[in-house]
Amino acid sequence: MLLTYHPRIDCNYGRYLLINNSKFSRVHDGTGSVLMWYLGLLNIAYKLNLTLINFDWIVGHTSDENNIEREKYWLFDHWHIPYSAYQSCPNNSLIKKNFFSYDLISNQTLEQHYKGKQPFEINSHLKKKFSQFLIKLPIKNAGFTFYSNRTLTISSSLMELGIVMEIRWWLQHRKLYQYPHGVWAGSSISSINQPIDDFSSFHSNHLSSSSSCSNIDFEKSFLIGVHIRQGDVIKRNRKGEIIFGILQRYISISAYPPLLTFLIESLPKEIRMKYFLTIYSEGHPNDFNSLLIQLKNTFPESHCRISLVLNGRTSETFNRLLRDDILIYAHSTFSLASGIFNSRQLKIGPFHNRQRVHGMRNFIGLKLNENHTKFYLTNEKKSLIQQRISYVWKEKQKQQHSFLPLWLNNYSKNYSEQFMFI
């Protein structure tokens, strides 16, 4: 569907989805929420065979980067028509004369009551009204505009949209691939990384380590990413005490060392010394001292296998999240959304925004205690995680020898439900 988008404006036979882009007529707060909302729009366009009219969809961190800089990561230009091109069509063109108005809001757009492996369906009321509109078109195959005045939260079913978006990223990755630089989402990122020893600044005898680290080859490493929300959900005083916070979104740093320790200890023997851990967050490196110290005490080699990515650009951070083999995500739609573009990646974290990412593959949900200071790792969850670590590593190894996307099987109907977000 979206793979056969209209590359140019067709004023008489094109079929377009146009929304009211004013601030309070759509989702406008939270980068992850707006991203998932935008992908929900693409999902509607995919289901109805429409081409989306372009607009500036990102809201967060607008001072960090402009659209041109973001676009090299997102590549959404390949999916829609610029609004200026739509405006260029005369008022008597068919796409402006044939106008279908319908507000795309959650309770009247998709049937969202499914469980298990069934994708969301277009709401029967919308389906009926849209079918009647198509029947009444004065010219067969005439172009038209589907206009939504209010476009609030709608679902992005990975069971349908996911494979389309992932194929798009796959093709871009292979088209631009150049050794020794791995390319993801259209932007080159070096596959060779010189780690910074984040422990070298600690003035503690038991943390002494060598001053230099060897290069890490990401192509041959097992990449673990951790998204830890800090500055946007809590505020601390000078003593480090929390004085304000959106506590339902907050997870204490103390929750991560036991989980990371289990993950690293669960790595197969052949990659036990090939992992590389990246922590994505906001703040100052000192905020993570307790986490780094605990890991260093348990894994002496970790001073050269951990990287802090703090206060990074939105698009580049997301691009890096996509590349990780395991992602421990936060109470955050932003990090959770990586599942739309990388179904091979193992996602581990709290249950969050179920309807937005219905059908996510390679997902294992963990419960938190009441204060969000500990993940509950049951024996069942431990067993599932260990199984999936081996699976992800084997798939990564096989993929290096094939230009065929091996992960297509992730979208099969008989995919194991214990590894699905449903």
N, C-alpha and C positions, 0 to 999 in steps of 0.2 A: 504494500500500500504506500507507505511513506518513501519506500525505496524508488518509487516512480513519481516523485514530486514534480511539480511544474517548475522547470528551471528558469522560465521567463514568464512575465505576466501575460495572461491571455484574457483580454477584456470581454470576450464574448463566450468563451467555452471553458474558462478556468472555474474552479470551484474552491472558494476560499472561506476560511474561518477568521472572522474579525471580532475583536473584543473591545469594550470600552476600557481604555488604559488609565483612566483617572484613578487616583490613589485609593479611594475608598470603594471603588467598584470591583476590586480584585484583592487577592492576598498581597500584602505589601510589606510585611514585617517578618524578618528572619530569613537569612540567606537560604538555609536548608528548606524552609517551608515554601519559599517562593520557587526554588528549584523544583521541588516535588509538584507544586501547583502547575508550573510550566510543563513538566513532563506529563501531568494529567491532561493538559490541553493537547499535547501531541498525541496522547492516547485517544482522545475524542476525535482528533483529525484522522488518526489511523483507522479508527472504527468506521468513520463516515466517509473516508476517502476524500478529505479536504486538505488544502494547503494553508498553513497558518500564515497570517500577516504579521510581519516582524515588528517587535517593539523591544525596548530595553527592559529585560526581565529581572536583572539582578538588583537587589536593594542594599545588601550589606556591604560594608567596606568600600563604598564608592570612591573614597579618596585614595585608595590604594592603587587602583588601576582603572584605565578607561576601557571602553568596549573593544577597541582594536587589540589591546593587550590580552583581554579576557578571551577573545574569540580564537586565539591560537590554541587555547586549551579546549574550549567548549565545542567549536565548530558547528554551532547552531545555524550559521548562515546557510548551511547545506540543506536546511530543513524548512526554510520559509521564504516568503517574498517580502522585500522591503515595502514599508508602508508608502514610501514615495512613489514606487512603481504602481501601487494600487490607486493612489491619488491621480496619477497621470491618465487613467482611463476616463473617457468622457462620460458625462452624466447619463447619456442615452445608451451606454454600453449595457450588454445583458447582465454583467455581474453586478451592476448598480441598479438596474431595473428590477431584477429578480432578487428579492430580499426576504430572507427567512429570519425572524427574530425569536430567540429563545434564551432564557437566562440559565447558564450552566452552573447550577449550584448543586451541592452534593445530594440532597434528598429528592431531586427531580431529574437527575442526569443519568446515574448508573444504579442498577440494582446491586446493593452492597451487602447482601445478607448471606452470601455464599461462604461455606467453609471448605477446607480441603483444597482440591486441585482445580476447582471450577473457576474460570475467570469471571470478572464482573461483566454484566450485560447492560446494554443500553436500556434505560427505563422504557417500559412499554408505552407510556404516554408520549414521551419524546419520539420514540420509534414511529408511532402512529401519526403524529403531527408532521414529522419530517417526510414520511412516505406520502402523505396526502399532498404536501408541498411539491414533491418531485413529480407526482402524477399530473398536477395542474400546470406544470411548466408549459408555456405556449409552444416552445420548440424542443423537440427531442434532443437530449444531450446538451441543452443550453447551459451556459455558465450562470453562477449565482453567488451570493454572499450569505453565509450563515453568520448572523450578528448576535453577540451576547452582551447585554447591557450590564449585567452583574455576573461576575465569574468568580465564585468563591471556591473553597476547598473541594477539589474533585480527586478521585483516586487514580493512581498510576498502577494498573495491574501489570506486574512483571511477567505474568504468564503470556501476555500478548505483546506489550510494548518492549519488554526487556530484551527479547531476542533481536528485535529490529534495531534497537539502539546499540546493542553489543556487537552486532554484525557491522554496523556503521563504523564503530571504533576499531574493530578488527581490520577492516579493509584499509582504513587510514593508517593504522599501525604498519601493516605489511607494505603498503604502497610507498611509505616514506622510510622504511627500515634501512639503516646504513650502519654497518659494523665499523667501529666498536661503540657507536652511539645507539642506544635503544630509543625508539620513538613511541610515544603514547599520546593519543588524542591530538596528533598533529604538531606536537612541539618536542624538540629533541632534548632529552635529558641523558647525561652521561651515564653509562652503565658501570663505570669505574668510579668509586667514591673513596676519597681520602678522609676517613673519620677524624673528627676532632675529639680529643680526650677530654670529655666533660668532667672527669674526676681530677684533672691536674690542678684545678683551682682550689680543691679542698685542702685545708691545712690540718690533716689528720694522719697520724702515722700509719694506721691500719688501712689507709686508702692509697698509700704510696704505689705508684705504678710507673711504667716506662713512659718516657715523654713523647714517644712517637708511635704511630699505629700504621700497620701495613694497609695497602689498598684493599678495598672490598669490591669484588666483582659481583654486582647485583644479579647478573645472569646466572651465576652459579651459587647464589646465596638464598637462604630461606628468609623472606622478609616479613617481619612482624611489626604492625603499626598499632599505636594506641592513641585514641583521641580522648584527651582529658579536658573537659570544659572548666574554665577558671574565671577569667575576667568578666565574661558576659553573663555569668549566673551568680557570682558572689562578690562581695566587697569586704575587704579586711581593714582593720585599723593597724596602727604601727606595731602593735604587739603580735600581729598575725591572727587575731581573733576575728571570726566572721561577724560583721555588724549588719549585713544585709545580704539576702540571697533568695534566688528562686530555688528553694531547697528540693522541690520535686525533680528538678533537672540536675541537681548537684550530686556528684559522686566523690567521696573523699579519696585523696591520694592513697590513704592506707588500705583501700580496697584492692589496689592493683598488685603489690608485691606478691601475695600468695598466688594470685591467678597467673602472673607472669612466670613465677618460679615453677608452677606446675606445667605450663606450656613448654618452657625450655627443657625441663627434665623429661618431657614426653616426646621430644624430637627423636626420630630414628637415629641410630648410631652413626649412620653415614653423614648426617647433617648436624650432629650435635655441636660441632665447632664451625658451622657454616651459617648460623643465624645472624641477622642484623635487625636490631630493634630501633624503631623511630617513635618518639613521643611528640605528638602534635598538640600544641596548647598555646596559651597566652601567658604573659607574665615574665618573670626573671628566672634564670637557671637555678638560683638559690631556692626557689619555691619547690624544687623537686629533689632537694638534697636527701630527704629521708628515703625516697624511693630508690635513688641511685645508690645510696649507701647499703641498703638491704640487698640489692642485686649484686653489688660488688662483693659483699661478704659471702654470698652464696655462690657466685660465679666470678672468680678472680679475673677471667678473661674478658668480662663484660665491659671494661673501660674502653675497649677498642671496638665494641660491638653495639654501642648505644649512641644514638644521635638525638639531640633536641631540636625540633623545628618550632620555634616560638614566634608568635606575632607575624606569621607569614601571610602572603597574599592568598586571597580566597581561592582563585582558580588554580594556582600552582599547588596549593595544599591539597585540594581535591584531586588534582592530577597525580600527586604522590600517593594519596590514599588508595587510588585505583590500582597502583602497581604492587601493593603489599599482598603477600600470600595469605596472611592472617590479619584481620582487622578487629581489634577490640574497640567497639564504637561507644560513644557516650549516649546520654539521653539527648540525642541530636539527630534531626532529620538529615542534616548536612552530611555527616559521616555515614549514616545508614544508607543514603542514596547511592553510595558506591556500588551497591549490589545490582543496580540497573545496568552498569557498564562492565561488570566483572563477576560473572556467576561462578567462576572457578575459585574465587577468593572465599576463604572461610570467615564468616562474620560471627563474632561472639559478643554478647552484651545484653543489656536489659531489654525487656519487651517495650517497644516504643512505636507509636503511629502504625498500628497494625493495618488499617485499611489503605494507607498510602502505599505500602510495599507488600501488598498481598501477593503471595506466590514466590517470595524471594527464595532463591536456591542457596544451598550451602550455608545455612543459618542455624545457630544453636543459641537459644535464649537462656539466660541465667537470671535467677531471682536475687534481689538485694535484701539485706536486712532493713529494719525500719529506719535507721539513721543513715543508710547508704554508705556504710563504712566497710561492708564485706559482701562479696559475691558468695552465694551458696553453690559449692561444687559437690554435687551428689556423685555417688559412684557411677550412676547411670550417665550423667553428663560427662564425667571424666572419660568413660569408655567411648562415648560418641566423639569427643574431641580428639582422642588418640587415634581413632579410626580415620577421622577426617584429615588429620595432619598428614598421615601416610598417603591418603588419597591425593591431597593437594600437591604434595611433593612429587609423587609419581606422574601426575598429570603435567606438572611444570617441566619435568624431565622429558616426557614424550613430546610435548609441544615444541621443544627446541629442534626436533628432527622432522617436523611436519608443518606445512603451510596450510593444512586443513584445520579448521577450528574444532578441536576435539571436544570443546565444552558444549557443542550443540546438543549433546545427549542430556545436558542438564535441564532442557526444556521438554523432555519426553513426559508422556502422561503417567508413566510408571515410576517417576522419581520418588525416592524414599521420603515419606512425610516427616520422619524424625529430623530431616535436614532441610525442612521448609518452614518459612515464616507464614503461618496461616491463622 
